[in-house]
Amino acid sequence: MTDGTDTTGGTAGTDRAEHIGGTTVLFCAAEGPLIRGTQDALDVIGAASGAGAAWAAVPAGRLHEDFFRLRTGVAGEVTQKFAQYGVGLAVVGDIGAHTATGTALRDLVREGNRGSALWFVADPDELRARLSPATGDRARP
């Protein structure tokens, strides 16, 4: 493709790998098991690693509600696993209903988006833009 992206595998309802510049991202399907803890995170990390992906893009709807309630520890548990295995985590989709309820999650989103391992993006195109060589954002977690 002329924009530096190409896709590998995947059909409607399945995970698919996409190459953006020099970075491979596993875009997780919207349908699938909820990510609610360590084992679920490891399953996604394993799928990303199997696809040769440096990033996993997970639809916000695939994250258990407890992920967005920071006091439960689920977000910390999940994001820590991604960091330990060197796979970036991009939460894709509208989380406005969750960030409206408290400042702690808003702070996590702001700090995550400043870093290079955890991003919250509105849609896949925003993630593609962040990873595009033209933007200068860091592609490796």
C-alpha positions in Angstrom: 0.0 0.0 0.0 1.1 3.5 -0.6 0.6 4.8 3.0 3.0 2.3 4.5 0.3 0.0 5.9 -0.7 -3.5 4.9 -2.7 -6.1 6.6 -2.1 -9.8 7.1 -4.8 -12.3 7.9 -8.1 -11.6 9.6 -11.6 -11.6 8.4 -14.7 -10.0 9.9 -14.7 -11.0 13.6 -11.1 -12.2 13.8 -7.9 -10.7 15.0 -5.7 -9.3 12.2 -2.1 -8.1 12.0 -1.4 -4.8 10.3 2.0 -3.3 9.4 2.2 0.4 9.9 5.5 1.8 8.8 7.9 -0.5 10.6 5.6 -1.6 13.3 3.2 -4.6 13.4 0.0 -4.2 15.3 -2.4 -7.0 16.2 -5.9 -5.5 15.9 -8.1 -7.6 18.2 -11.6 -8.4 17.0 -14.5 -6.6 18.6 -16.1 -9.9 19.4 -14.3 -12.1 21.8 -13.7 -12.8 25.5 -13.5 -10.0 27.9 -10.1 -9.1 29.2 -10.5 -9.1 33.0 -7.2 -10.3 34.4 -3.7 -11.7 34.0 -4.5 -14.8 32.0 -6.7 -12.8 29.5 -3.8 -10.3 29.1 -1.4 -13.2 28.5 -3.7 -14.6 25.8 -3.7 -11.3 23.9 0.1 -10.9 24.4 0.6 -14.5 23.1 -1.6 -13.7 20.0 0.4 -10.5 19.4 3.7 -12.3 19.8 2.5 -15.1 17.5 1.7 -12.4 14.9 5.1 -10.7 15.4 3.3 -7.6 16.7 4.8 -5.0 18.9 1.4 -3.6 19.7 -2.0 -5.0 20.5 -5.0 -2.8 19.7 -7.9 -3.9 21.9 -11.4 -2.6 21.5 -12.5 -0.8 24.7 -15.6 -3.1 24.7 -13.4 -6.1 25.2 -12.1 -4.8 28.5 -14.1 -5.8 31.6 -15.8 -3.0 33.4 -13.4 -3.5 36.3 -10.5 -2.3 34.0 -12.0 1.1 34.1 -12.5 1.1 37.9 -8.9 1.6 38.9 -9.5 0.7 42.6 -10.1 -3.0 41.5 -6.4 -3.3 40.3 -7.4 -4.9 37.0 -6.0 -2.1 34.8 -2.7 -2.2 36.7 -2.6 -6.0 36.5 -3.3 -6.0 32.7 -1.0 -3.1 31.7 1.8 -4.5 33.9 1.7 -7.8 31.9 1.9 -6.0 28.6 4.8 -4.0 29.9 6.6 -7.1 31.2 6.4 -8.7 27.8 7.3 -5.6 25.8 4.0 -5.4 23.9 2.3 -2.0 23.7 -1.4 -1.9 24.6 -3.7 0.5 22.7 -7.2 0.7 24.0 -9.4 1.6 21.0 -12.8 3.2 21.3 -14.8 5.7 23.2 -14.2 5.5 27.0 -15.9 8.8 27.7 -18.5 7.3 30.0 -15.8 5.8 32.1 -13.6 8.9 32.3 -16.6 11.1 33.2 -17.0 9.3 36.5 -13.6 10.1 38.1 -10.3 11.8 37.8 -8.1 8.7 38.4 -8.9 7.1 35.1 -8.6 10.5 33.3 -5.1 10.8 34.8 -4.2 7.3 33.6 -5.4 8.1 30.1 -3.4 11.3 30.0 -0.2 9.7 31.4 -0.6 6.7 29.2 -0.9 8.8 26.1 2.2 10.7 27.0 4.2 7.5 27.1 5.1 4.8 24.6 3.5 1.6 26.0 -0.1 2.4 26.8 -2.3 4.5 24.6 -6.0 5.3 24.6 -7.2 6.2 21.1 -10.6 7.0 19.7 -10.4 4.7 16.6 -7.9 2.6 14.6 -7.1 5.6 12.4 -5.8 7.6 15.4 -3.6 4.6 16.3 -2.3 4.4 12.7 -1.5 8.2 12.8 0.4 7.8 16.1 2.5 4.9 14.7 3.0 6.5 11.3 6.6 7.4 10.6 5.5 10.9 9.7 4.2 11.7 13.2 7.4 10.9 15.0 5.6 9.0 17.8 7.4 6.1 19.4 6.4 2.8 17.9 8.1 0.4 20.4 6.7 0.0 23.9 
